[in-house]
């Protein structure tokens, strides 16, 4: 089952023009991806070349999650990221948006996994392990068993979101389902997933990772399996409110005049110093990110943040 039916082997630009995405918008997107990857605007053409080639087959598996990571991707605009992704990769299996259901969906999954050119597997959601994985079934199989069968066959495994990366909220105490991240579950069979952590992460980080893989570029990972190009600095170092931190100017409350003026939110619970992510640089929808909007960073790209970094708000 192909999402973009009948587009053949045309270039990415041709496929997107058919969907109403202009070359200008395509190159603007490629520039944003290049900048997010730390490559600079001049590398936009290299990003475009990676996305213009033969579409890579992607299998997107859902485990225990809220689908927020998929929603972040599908709701991105300027241009619509879902159009760009669907027309630059072949998204052969994704339970949220695929037309097929039941046996037809399972057949689509098996066809994608059997692709002679291989496939990239993206996983969203934690993997329940308690009671032999019985807390999460898809198509009559536990997601634990499905991942254990499919992930070793993939050319690359990418975890989309903190849940699949480290367990997320599903693994918060008391963790009755025994939820774990992909690498914790399947490293014994050689799986080494790239963790695009966040709740949700910026979709540009996912696309940038796919671009780097398609280019054959080496993807340097930190000790938590995250691409250094996106997670190499902490939020605090990149934050536009940092100057107020350095000046000792801290907002006393969320509804204070100081907060509205952009003073530092550290005293109100901001976890920016403990959090590694590129949120201040890669704005959501090219518009905003939590701290600029007046909300403290809650450390969502860190393991066990639901337990270790609470309380998220302080008075």
Residue pairs with C-beta under 8 A, 6 or more apart in sequence:
1 92
1 93
1 98
1 99
1 100
1 104
1 105
1 108
1 111
2 90
2 92
3 86
3 90
3 91
3 92
3 94
3 97
3 98
4 15
4 19
4 86
4 87
4 90
7 15
7 18
7 87
9 54
10 18
11 52
12 26
12 48
12 51
12 52
12 53
12 55
12 87
12 88
13 23
13 26
13 48
13 52
15 87
15 88
16 26
16 83
16 84
16 87
16 88
17 23
19 83
19 87
20 83
21 79
21 80
21 83
21 84
21 87
22 79
25 78
25 79
26 48
26 79
26 84
27 44
27 48
28 78
28 79
29 79
29 81
29 84
30 44
30 45
30 47
30 48
30 51
31 41
31 44
31 47
32 204
32 286
33 44
33 47
33 204
33 207
33 208
33 211
34 40
34 41
34 42
34 43
34 44
34 46
34 47
35 41
35 281
36 202
36 204
36 205
36 208
36 229
36 230
36 278
36 281
36 282
37 43
37 47
37 208
37 211
37 212
37 229
37 230
38 229
39 46
39 47
46 215
47 211
50 211
50 214
50 215
51 84
51 88
51 211
51 214
52 88
53 214
54 117
55 88
55 89
55 90
56 89
56 90
56 119
56 120
56 210
56 214
57 89
57 90
57 92
57 112
57 115
57 117
57 118
57 119
57 120
58 89
58 90
58 91
58 92
58 93
58 119
58 120
58 121
58 122
58 210
59 92
59 93
59 109
59 112
59 113
59 119
59 120
59 121
59 122
59 150
59 154
60 70
60 91
60 93
60 94
60 95
60 121
60 122
60 123
60 124
60 160
61 93
61 121
61 122
61 123
61 124
61 138
61 143
61 146
61 147
61 150
62 70
62 95
62 96
62 124
62 125
62 138
62 143
63 123
63 124
63 125
63 126
63 127
63 128
63 136
63 143
63 147
63 163
63 164
64 125
64 126
64 127
64 128
64 135
64 136
64 143
64 163
64 170
64 177
64 179
65 124
65 125
65 126
65 161
65 163
65 164
65 168
65 170
67 96
67 124
68 161
68 199
68 200
69 124
69 160
69 161
69 163
69 200
69 201
70 94
70 96
70 97
70 124
70 160
71 200
72 200
72 201
72 202
72 203
72 284
73 81
73 82
73 85
73 203
73 206
74 81
74 82
74 97
75 285
76 82
76 203
76 284
76 285
77 285
78 285
78 286
81 203
81 207
84 207
85 91
85 207
89 120
89 210
91 97
92 108
92 111
92 112
92 115
92 119
93 105
93 108
93 109
93 112
95 105
95 138
98 105
98 108
100 107
100 108
105 139
106 139
109 139
112 119
113 119
113 150
113 153
118 154
118 155
119 153
119 154
119 155
120 154
120 155
120 156
120 157
120 158
120 210
120 213
121 150
121 151
121 154
121 156
121 157
121 158
122 157
122 158
122 159
122 160
122 206
123 147
123 151
123 157
123 158
123 159
123 160
123 164
123 182
123 193
124 159
124 160
124 161
124 163
124 164
125 136
125 143
125 161
125 163
125 164
125 168
125 170
126 163
126 164
126 167
126 168
126 170
126 171
126 177
126 179
126 180
126 181
127 133
127 136
127 143
127 144
127 147
127 164
127 179
127 180
127 181
127 182
127 185
128 134
128 135
128 136
128 142
128 143
128 144
128 170
128 177
128 178
128 179
129 144
129 177
129 178
129 179
129 180
129 185
130 176
130 177
130 178
131 178
132 142
132 144
133 142
133 143
133 144
133 145
134 142
135 177
135 178
136 142
136 143
136 144
136 177
137 143
138 146
139 146
144 185
147 182
147 185
147 186
148 185
148 186
148 189
151 157
151 182
151 186
151 189
151 191
151 193
152 186
152 189
152 190
152 191
155 213
156 194
156 213
157 182
157 191
157 192
157 193
157 194
158 193
158 194
158 196
158 206
158 209
158 210
159 165
159 181
159 182
159 183
159 193
159 194
159 195
159 196
159 197
159 225
160 196
160 200
160 201
160 206
161 168
161 196
161 197
161 198
161 199
161 200
161 201
162 168
162 197
162 198
162 199
162 201
162 300
162 301
162 302
162 303
162 305
163 169
163 170
163 179
163 181
163 199
164 181
164 182
164 193
164 195
165 181
165 182
165 183
165 193
165 195
165 196
165 197
165 224
165 225
165 226
165 303
166 181
166 184
166 195
166 197
166 224
166 303
166 304
167 175
167 179
167 180
167 181
167 184
167 303
167 304
168 179
168 199
168 306
169 199
169 306
170 177
170 179
171 179
171 180
171 181
171 304
171 306
172 304
172 306
172 307
173 307
181 195
181 303
182 191
182 193
183 191
183 192
183 193
183 195
183 225
186 193
192 225
193 225
194 209
194 219
194 221
194 225
194 226
194 227
195 221
195 224
195 225
195 226
196 205
196 206
196 209
196 226
196 227
196 230
197 224
197 226
197 231
197 277
197 300
197 301
197 302
198 205
198 277
198 279
198 300
198 301
199 300
199 301
199 305
201 277
201 301
202 278
202 279
202 282
202 283
202 284
204 282
205 227
205 230
205 278
205 282
208 227
208 229
208 230
209 219
209 227
209 230
212 219
212 227
212 229
213 219
219 227
219 229
220 227
220 228
220 229
221 227
221 228
222 228
222 231
222 232
222 276
224 231
224 303
226 276
226 301
230 277
230 278
230 282
231 276
231 277
231 278
231 301
232 276
233 276
233 278
234 272
234 273
234 274
234 275
234 276
234 277
235 271
235 272
235 273
235 275
235 276
235 277
235 279
235 280
235 291
235 297
236 242
236 245
236 272
236 273
236 275
238 278
238 279
238 280
238 281
239 245
239 272
239 280
239 291
240 262
240 280
240 291
240 292
241 262
241 263
241 264
241 265
241 291
242 264
244 250
244 262
244 263
244 264
245 264
245 266
249 258
249 263
249 264
250 258
250 263
250 264
250 265
250 266
250 267
250 268
251 258
251 259
251 263
251 264
251 265
251 267
251 268
252 258
252 267
253 259
253 268
253 315
254 268
254 294
259 265
259 268
259 294
260 294
264 270
265 291
265 294
265 295
265 296
265 297
266 272
266 273
267 314
268 296
268 313
268 314
268 315
269 296
269 298
269 311
269 312
269 313
269 314
270 291
270 296
270 297
271 296
271 297
271 298
271 299
271 302
271 305
271 309
271 312
272 291
272 296
272 297
274 299
274 302
274 309
275 297
275 299
275 300
275 301
275 302
276 301
276 302
277 300
277 301
279 289
279 290
279 291
279 297
280 289
280 291
280 292
283 289
283 292
290 296
290 297
290 298
291 297
296 312
296 313
298 305
298 309
298 312
299 305
299 308
299 309
302 308
302 309
